[in-house]
Amino acid sequence: MFQKLKSILSKHNESDYLIAFNKAINTTKMNKLGSFHKLKVTDARLINNETVEKFYQNPVVSQIDPRELFSMCFHTHIQLQGIVNKIFKTESILTLGYVEFDNGKRFHYQSLNDVLDRINERKVLKEVNMHCWLTLPTSEIIDLTLPTTQAIIEGNNQKVGSIIMKYADELKGMKYVPQILGDKYLHLAGIYDKNIPRAM
């Protein structure tokens, strides 16, 4: 009885992002694109003033021209994943999907079928239309490119260089929707060359 009650409480506490992320784990595994541990409900947080400050002060990060981040989500997050892992003392997960805003607008949305068609070659392939960010085991996300990309498109120079580091379900006016995890998909789809050296 107590085990059943514990299970019910755990499901009740699962966040929308955690549920979507764990669904993406299953999709990734079913399509032989990698195997990942499921996220679990936790109150722990890795993003805080100290870790964010360390990230900004990193020698590699501090030398980046913010405008170079425009529409470079795949390259940026793959390149800086190792630095994120060291600073936050964890294993982040490269996350592919899209962002949905409260007004119904979707940023870099492609249906999951279209995403998978690109590697399964079931139809003529269109240009890839996906977004990429990093997920921490605590359901916190790190997006180093979206705010700058939006700012440049909108001509808002004040927001160029902004980044998103936050618990996913605490974001206001938008939500991240994971579809595929890891970089194997990007290599198979010809989107990113796995031989490109990564920043340490």
Backbone as CSV, one residue per row, in Angstrom:
resi,resn,N_x,N_y,N_z,CA_x,CA_y,CA_z,C_x,C_y,C_z
1,MET,0.827,-1.209,0.000,0.000,0.000,0.000,0.864,1.262,0.000
2,PHE,1.894,1.264,0.860,2.753,2.444,0.953,3.525,2.661,-0.347
3,GLN,3.924,1.559,-0.996,4.639,1.670,-2.262,3.743,2.299,-3.325
4,LYS,2.473,1.893,-3.343,1.523,2.451,-4.305,1.307,3.938,-4.043
5,LEU,1.202,4.310,-2.767,1.018,5.715,-2.398,2.234,6.535,-2.819
6,LYS,3.423,5.984,-2.608,4.652,6.659,-3.004,4.684,6.880,-4.512
7,SER,4.236,5.866,-5.259,4.213,5.968,-6.715,3.256,7.057,-7.178
8,ILE,2.098,7.135,-6.542,1.100,8.149,-6.895,1.636,9.549,-6.619
9,LEU,2.279,9.718,-5.473,2.828,11.025,-5.101,3.947,11.431,-6.053
10,SER,4.760,10.485,-6.463,5.869,10.778,-7.370,5.348,11.254,-8.714
11,LYS,4.330,10.588,-9.235,3.754,10.981,-10.511,3.131,12.364,-10.411
12,HIS,2.516,12.642,-9.277,1.871,13.935,-9.085,2.890,15.064,-9.103
13,ASN,4.101,14.780,-8.618,5.125,15.808,-8.512,5.968,15.965,-9.773
14,GLU,5.785,15.101,-10.745,6.564,15.207,-11.971,6.195,16.478,-12.722
15,SER,7.213,17.218,-13.140,6.979,18.454,-13.877,6.680,18.143,-15.341
16,ASP,6.106,19.124,-16.036,5.805,18.945,-17.463,7.079,18.660,-18.244
17,TYR,8.147,19.371,-17.894,9.403,19.177,-18.627,9.970,17.788,-18.361
18,LEU,9.932,17.356,-17.119,10.454,16.038,-16.777,9.715,14.950,-17.548
19,ILE,8.410,15.066,-17.638,7.611,14.085,-18.376,7.983,14.085,-19.859
20,ALA,8.112,15.280,-20.456,8.469,15.386,-21.870,9.885,14.860,-22.118
21,PHE,10.779,15.164,-21.190,12.161,14.716,-21.335,12.254,13.194,-21.279
22,ASN,11.571,12.588,-20.331,11.613,11.138,-20.212,10.945,10.458,-21.407
23,LYS,9.985,11.122,-22.006,9.396,10.608,-23.252,10.430,10.651,-24.368
24,ALA,11.220,11.720,-24.397,12.287,11.847,-25.407,13.351,10.766,-25.215
25,ILE,13.587,10.360,-23.959,14.521,9.264,-23.695,14.050,7.997,-24.394
26,ASN,12.762,7.704,-24.273,12.201,6.502,-24.904,12.303,6.585,-26.432
27,THR,11.987,7.757,-26.986,12.073,7.940,-28.439,13.506,7.749,-28.924
28,THR,14.438,8.317,-28.188,15.851,8.213,-28.548,16.311,6.757,-28.530
29,LYS,15.933,6.042,-27.493,16.337,4.640,-27.371,15.688,3.780,-28.447
30,MET,14.397,3.979,-28.699,13.678,3.178,-29.694,14.271,3.327,-31.083
31,ASN,14.838,4.498,-31.362,15.416,4.753,-32.678,16.932,4.551,-32.702
32,LYS,17.437,3.879,-31.659,18.849,3.505,-31.557,19.778,4.709,-31.681
33,LEU,19.379,5.798,-31.002,20.161,7.035,-31.052,20.885,7.306,-29.735
34,GLY,20.772,6.372,-28.804,21.457,6.550,-27.532,20.596,6.113,-26.365
35,SER,21.229,5.934,-25.217,20.536,5.521,-24.000,20.874,6.492,-22.876
36,PHE,19.854,6.973,-22.197,20.043,7.976,-21.147,19.216,7.609,-19.912
37,HIS,19.703,8.053,-18.751,18.975,7.837,-17.508,17.805,8.818,-17.419
38,LYS,16.680,8.335,-16.924,15.516,9.194,-16.784,15.733,10.237,-15.689
39,LEU,15.134,11.399,-15.892,15.173,12.426,-14.858,14.244,12.025,-13.716
40,LYS,14.601,12.410,-12.506,13.783,12.122,-11.344,13.393,13.417,-10.645
41,VAL,12.291,13.365,-9.930,11.839,14.531,-9.173,12.872,14.856,-8.098
42,THR,13.297,16.107,-8.051,14.279,16.518,-7.047,14.144,18.012,-6.761
43,ASP,14.473,18.392,-5.554,14.485,19.809,-5.179,15.874,20.416,-5.360
44,ALA,16.834,19.588,-5.719,18.210,20.075,-5.878,18.306,21.046,-7.052
45,ARG,19.172,22.030,-6.933,19.416,22.998,-8.003,20.923,23.181,-8.171
46,LEU,21.379,23.123,-9.391,22.793,23.313,-9.701,23.086,24.721,-10.200
47,ILE,22.059,25.386,-10.685,22.220,26.753,-11.183,22.022,27.725,-10.027
48,ASN,23.056,28.458,-9.711,22.999,29.465,-8.654,23.969,30.590,-9.004
49,ASN,24.024,31.599,-8.187,24.870,32.760,-8.488,26.338,32.372,-8.667
50,GLU,26.799,31.450,-7.849,28.211,31.049,-7.908,28.552,30.325,-9.210
51,THR,27.719,29.345,-9.594,28.016,28.580,-10.808,27.830,29.429,-12.057
52,VAL,26.840,30.313,-12.055,26.635,31.195,-13.205,27.822,32.139,-13.372
53,GLU,28.326,32.673,-12.256,29.482,33.572,-12.303,30.721,32.836,-12.820
54,LYS,30.913,31.608,-12.378,32.045,30.814,-12.851,31.946,30.565,-14.357
55,PHE,30.727,30.351,-14.820,30.527,30.113,-16.246,30.922,31.346,-17.054
56,TYR,30.449,32.510,-16.655,30.752,33.738,-17.382,32.250,34.058,-17.345
57,GLN,32.928,33.682,-16.267,34.340,33.989,-16.113,35.258,32.967,-16.774
58,ASN,34.692,31.865,-17.271,35.507,30.868,-17.946,36.262,31.502,-19.117
59,PRO,37.556,31.220,-19.278,38.365,31.858,-20.335,37.808,31.689,-21.740
60,VAL,37.237,30.520,-22.030,36.659,30.289,-23.362,35.371,31.076,-23.531
61,VAL,34.492,30.986,-22.553,33.193,31.651,-22.620,33.355,33.175,-22.688
62,SER,34.256,33.714,-21.890,34.426,35.170,-21.808,34.952,35.778,-23.110
63,GLN,35.516,34.944,-23.983,36.067,35.449,-25.248,35.076,35.362,-26.411
64,ILE,33.912,34.800,-26.154,32.925,34.628,-27.227,32.249,35.953,-27.555
65,ASP,32.193,36.278,-28.829,31.426,37.430,-29.290,29.954,37.000,-29.316
66,PRO,29.098,37.629,-28.509,27.690,37.202,-28.434,27.009,37.082,-29.789
67,ARG,27.373,37.930,-30.744,26.717,37.884,-32.048,27.078,36.628,-32.836
68,GLU,28.146,35.955,-32.426,28.518,34.695,-33.067,27.582,33.559,-32.659
69,LEU,26.748,33.807,-31.665,25.813,32.788,-31.194,24.540,32.740,-32.027
70,PHE,24.352,33.711,-32.891,23.126,33.807,-33.691,22.930,32.544,-34.525
71,SER,21.811,31.847,-34.293,21.436,30.641,-35.044,22.533,29.585,-35.034
72,MET,23.266,29.495,-33.939,24.360,28.518,-33.826,24.136,27.589,-32.633
73,CYS,22.910,27.140,-32.456,22.594,26.368,-31.246,23.305,25.019,-31.203
74,PHE,23.393,24.315,-32.338,24.036,23.005,-32.335,25.522,23.143,-31.989
75,HIS,26.211,23.963,-32.748,27.649,24.140,-32.562,27.970,24.648,-31.149
76,THR,27.245,25.655,-30.707,27.533,26.280,-29.410,27.378,25.306,-28.263
77,HIS,26.274,24.582,-28.216,26.019,23.703,-27.068,26.891,22.452,-27.091
78,ILE,27.220,21.967,-28.263,28.150,20.833,-28.341,29.541,21.273,-27.900
79,GLN,29.973,22.426,-28.385,31.300,22.921,-28.056,31.473,23.236,-26.573
80,LEU,30.451,23.787,-25.952,30.567,24.244,-24.572,30.033,23.250,-23.542
81,GLN,29.579,22.097,-23.990,29.015,21.117,-23.058,30.038,20.671,-22.020
82,GLY,31.272,20.443,-22.446,32.306,20.020,-21.505,32.572,21.056,-20.433
83,ILE,32.566,22.324,-20.817,32.769,23.411,-19.853,31.611,23.465,-18.859
84,VAL,30.395,23.334,-19.369,29.212,23.308,-18.500,29.308,22.168,-17.498
85,ASN,29.710,20.995,-17.971,29.806,19.831,-17.092,30.815,20.052,-15.957
86,LYS,31.928,20.680,-16.279,32.950,20.916,-15.260,32.489,21.949,-14.236
87,ILE,31.904,23.017,-14.708,31.495,24.090,-13.800,30.337,23.659,-12.906
88,PHE,29.376,22.960,-13.476,28.200,22.547,-12.710,28.378,21.167,-12.068
89,LYS,29.545,20.562,-12.319,29.909,19.278,-11.708,28.828,18.221,-11.930
90,THR,28.474,18.056,-13.190,27.437,17.086,-13.542,27.603,16.673,-14.989
91,GLU,26.738,15.808,-15.474,26.722,15.411,-16.876,25.457,15.979,-17.519
92,SER,25.618,17.048,-18.256,24.471,17.628,-18.964,24.135,16.774,-20.181
93,ILE,22.932,16.928,-20.671,22.487,16.139,-21.822,22.094,17.079,-22.959
94,LEU,22.718,16.867,-24.109,22.363,17.640,-25.290,20.921,17.306,-25.662
95,THR,20.087,18.324,-25.767,18.653,18.114,-25.942,18.186,18.802,-27.224
96,LEU,17.500,18.058,-28.071,16.998,18.581,-29.348,15.477,18.633,-29.308
97,GLY,14.924,19.708,-29.812,13.476,19.846,-29.809,13.073,21.225,-30.273
98,TYR,12.081,21.802,-29.608,11.607,23.132,-29.995,11.124,23.891,-28.767
99,VAL,10.845,25.166,-28.969,10.351,26.016,-27.886,8.966,26.516,-28.273
100,GLU,8.033,26.421,-27.341,6.660,26.879,-27.591,6.329,28.042,-26.659
101,PHE,5.787,29.117,-27.241,5.452,30.299,-26.461,3.959,30.322,-26.139
102,ASP,3.601,31.096,-25.125,2.210,31.148,-24.678,1.263,31.650,-25.761
103,ASN,1.785,32.426,-26.721,0.933,32.928,-27.795,0.721,31.892,-28.905
104,GLY,1.260,30.692,-28.686,1.081,29.608,-29.650,2.198,29.496,-30.666
105,LYS,3.058,30.490,-30.714,4.161,30.465,-31.671,5.191,29.431,-31.246
106,ARG,5.738,28.705,-32.224,6.761,27.706,-31.949,8.070,28.111,-32.617
107,PHE,9.137,27.968,-31.884,10.458,28.306,-32.402,11.176,27.030,-32.817
108,HIS,11.548,26.946,-34.090,12.238,25.775,-34.647,11.457,24.490,-34.423
109,TYR,10.182,24.526,-34.787,9.347,23.331,-34.621,9.369,22.461,-35.865
110,GLN,9.527,21.183,-35.651,9.346,20.162,-36.666,8.682,18.982,-35.986
111,SER,7.720,18.378,-36.642,7.067,17.230,-36.021,8.100,16.127,-35.806
112,LEU,7.844,15.286,-34.820,8.776,14.204,-34.532,8.927,13.279,-35.736
113,ASN,7.841,13.062,-36.475,7.925,12.216,-37.669,8.901,12.794,-38.685
114,ASP,8.832,14.111,-38.893,9.753,14.758,-39.837,11.187,14.699,-39.336
115,VAL,11.347,14.849,-38.026,12.678,14.777,-37.432,13.301,13.412,-37.708
116,LEU,12.522,12.354,-37.496,13.036,11.003,-37.681,13.169,10.633,-39.157
117,ASP,12.308,11.209,-40.002,12.401,10.939,-41.438,13.757,11.356,-41.999
118,ARG,14.359,12.350,-41.380,15.641,12.846,-41.885,16.721,11.771,-41.832
119,ILE,16.655,10.895,-40.836,17.663,9.838,-40.746,17.163,8.499,-41.280
120,ASN,15.845,8.329,-41.343,15.293,7.081,-41.858,15.078,7.100,-43.362
121,GLU,15.200,8.288,-43.963,15.120,8.472,-45.418,13.835,7.907,-46.011
122,ARG,12.752,8.197,-45.334,11.468,7.712,-45.851,10.829,8.688,-46.838
123,LYS,11.377,9.918,-46.907,10.833,10.882,-47.853,11.884,11.947,-48.140
124,VAL,11.568,12.829,-49.076,12.493,13.905,-49.399,12.734,14.759,-48.165
125,LEU,13.998,15.028,-47.860,14.340,15.720,-46.631,14.373,17.227,-46.820
126,LYS,13.785,17.930,-45.901,13.827,19.382,-45.903,14.966,19.842,-45.001
127,GLU,15.250,21.126,-45.025,16.269,21.678,-44.137,15.850,21.449,-42.691
128,VAL,16.815,21.086,-41.852,16.498,20.799,-40.458,15.968,22.046,-39.765
129,ASN,14.963,21.856,-38.944,14.368,22.972,-38.211,14.157,22.535,-36.768
130,MET,15.271,22.510,-36.013,15.231,22.085,-34.619,16.049,23.064,-33.784
131,HIS,15.757,23.076,-32.501,16.559,23.864,-31.571,17.356,22.906,-30.693
132,CYS,18.359,23.437,-30.018,19.246,22.616,-29.202,19.601,23.365,-27.927
133,TRP,19.620,22.663,-26.801,20.014,23.243,-25.520,20.580,22.130,-24.646
134,LEU,20.984,22.459,-23.431,21.507,21.464,-22.495,20.536,21.286,-21.329
135,THR,20.346,20.042,-20.925,19.510,19.738,-19.762,20.381,19.167,-18.661
136,LEU,20.236,19.684,-17.451,20.934,19.145,-16.296,20.064,18.087,-15.631
137,PRO,20.629,17.171,-14.859,19.839,16.099,-14.220,18.763,16.615,-13.273
138,THR,18.811,17.891,-12.941,17.856,18.521,-12.028,16.671,19.149,-12.767
139,SER,16.531,18.871,-14.064,15.488,19.469,-14.913,15.720,20.966,-15.118
140,GLU,16.932,21.416,-14.882,17.301,22.793,-15.209,17.850,22.807,-16.627
141,ILE,17.622,23.898,-17.330,18.097,23.976,-18.706,19.063,25.148,-18.878
142,ILE,19.959,24.976,-19.835,20.914,26.023,-20.197,20.798,26.235,-21.703
143,ASP,20.379,27.413,-22.087,20.245,27.772,-23.497,21.094,29.018,-23.737
144,LEU,22.152,28.849,-24.493,23.118,29.923,-24.702,22.868,30.732,-25.963
145,THR,21.885,30.336,-26.774,21.725,30.988,-28.079,20.351,31.601,-28.360
146,LEU,19.290,31.039,-27.826,17.945,31.513,-28.177,17.727,33.003,-27.908
147,PRO,18.061,33.518,-26.702,17.818,34.949,-26.456,18.545,35.861,-27.440
148,THR,19.793,35.502,-27.780,20.550,36.325,-28.733,19.965,36.236,-30.126
149,THR,19.579,35.044,-30.539,18.980,34.874,-31.868,17.701,35.700,-31.984
150,GLN,16.859,35.640,-30.961,15.630,36.428,-30.970,15.925,37.926,-30.946
151,ALA,16.908,38.318,-30.141,17.247,39.741,-30.017,17.728,40.319,-31.338
152,ILE,18.548,39.577,-32.062,19.059,40.056,-33.348,17.936,40.138,-34.375
153,ILE,17.065,39.146,-34.379,15.925,39.159,-35.314,15.024,40.358,-35.044
154,GLU,14.823,40.656,-33.750,13.934,41.758,-33.354,14.651,43.112,-33.306
155,GLY,15.960,43.112,-33.508,16.713,44.360,-33.470,16.853,44.932,-32.075
156,ASN,16.843,44.053,-31.070,16.953,44.477,-29.677,18.385,44.238,-29.192
157,ASN,19.256,45.208,-29.386,20.672,45.042,-29.062,20.921,44.840,-27.570
158,GLN,20.031,45.326,-26.730,20.236,45.206,-25.286,20.187,43.759,-24.806
159,LYS,19.497,42.905,-25.525,19.362,41.511,-25.101,20.358,40.576,-25.784
160,VAL,21.177,41.122,-26.680,22.201,40.307,-27.327,23.206,39.847,-26.272
161,GLY,23.463,38.560,-26.216,24.380,38.018,-25.218,23.675,37.445,-24.001
162,SER,22.363,37.632,-23.918,21.605,37.046,-22.800,21.544,35.527,-22.958
163,ILE,21.463,34.815,-21.848,21.321,33.364,-21.896,20.212,32.938,-20.935
164,ILE,19.748,31.713,-21.107,18.729,31.162,-20.218,19.363,30.060,-19.383
165,MET,19.331,30.225,-18.073,19.761,29.196,-17.125,18.703,29.145,-16.040
166,LYS,17.854,28.121,-16.085,16.717,28.122,-15.166,16.087,26.734,-15.092
167,TYR,15.405,26.487,-13.980,14.593,25.280,-13.865,13.498,25.378,-14.930
168,ALA,13.379,24.347,-15.741,12.557,24.424,-16.952,11.132,24.903,-16.707
169,ASP,10.483,24.390,-15.676,9.079,24.721,-15.459,8.878,26.057,-14.740
170,GLU,9.966,26.765,-14.457,9.848,28.095,-13.868,9.931,29.202,-14.921
171,LEU,10.131,28.808,-16.166,10.174,29.787,-17.249,8.789,30.384,-17.460
172,LYS,8.736,31.659,-17.720,7.472,32.356,-17.929,7.240,32.638,-19.416
173,GLY,6.051,32.304,-19.878,5.671,32.641,-21.243,6.208,31.716,-22.314
174,MET,6.897,30.661,-21.923,7.483,29.753,-22.896,7.766,28.409,-22.252
175,LYS,7.891,27.393,-23.073,8.287,26.087,-22.554,9.136,25.358,-23.590
176,TYR,10.087,24.602,-23.098,10.963,23.801,-23.942,10.379,22.401,-24.090
177,VAL,10.382,21.893,-25.309,9.808,20.572,-25.578,10.889,19.665,-26.178
178,PRO,11.447,18.759,-25.388,12.467,17.829,-25.893,11.860,16.798,-26.843
179,GLN,12.641,16.421,-27.878,12.200,15.375,-28.789,13.223,14.242,-28.902
180,ILE,14.500,14.619,-29.076,15.590,13.654,-29.219,16.743,14.092,-28.324
181,LEU,17.493,13.125,-27.776,18.604,13.452,-26.887,19.946,12.996,-27.476
182,GLY,21.002,13.729,-27.131,22.349,13.351,-27.548,22.722,13.867,-28.923
183,ASP,23.989,13.642,-29.306,24.480,14.185,-30.575,24.492,13.166,-31.716
184,LYS,24.158,11.908,-31.443,24.199,10.891,-32.505,23.246,11.244,-33.644
185,TYR,22.077,11.765,-33.299,21.121,12.165,-34.333,21.741,13.195,-35.268
186,LEU,22.427,14.190,-34.694,23.020,15.261,-35.498,24.067,14.715,-36.455
187,HIS,24.838,13.725,-36.010,25.850,13.123,-36.882,25.192,12.335,-38.016
188,LEU,24.195,11.524,-37.677,23.518,10.703,-38.689,22.770,11.559,-39.701
189,ALA,22.237,12.691,-39.228,21.466,13.570,-40.113,22.365,14.495,-40.923
190,GLY,23.678,14.427,-40.687,24.603,15.263,-41.435,24.560,16.719,-41.025
191,ILE,24.118,16.976,-39.802,23.979,18.351,-39.319,25.260,18.832,-38.649
192,TYR,25.982,17.894,-38.026,27.186,18.276,-37.284,28.247,17.200,-37.437
193,ASP,29.488,17.629,-37.728,30.603,16.721,-37.925,31.167,16.298,-36.565
194,LYS,31.103,15.018,-36.274,31.559,14.533,-34.970,33.061,14.675,-34.771
195,ASN,33.798,14.951,-35.841,35.246,15.078,-35.734,35.717,16.474,-35.356
196,ILE,34.785,17.434,-35.269,35.151,18.781,-34.868,35.566,18.770,-33.395
197,PRO,36.768,19.270,-33.063,37.216,19.281,-31.653,36.283,20.115,-30.796
198,ARG,36.104,19.684,-29.546,35.237,20.405,-28.608,36.077,21.238,-27.649
199,ALA,35.495,22.354,-27.204,36.165,23.160,-26.190,36.172,22.396,-24.883
200,MET,37.231,22.510,-24.107,37.346,21.794,-22.833,37.085,22.748,-21.672
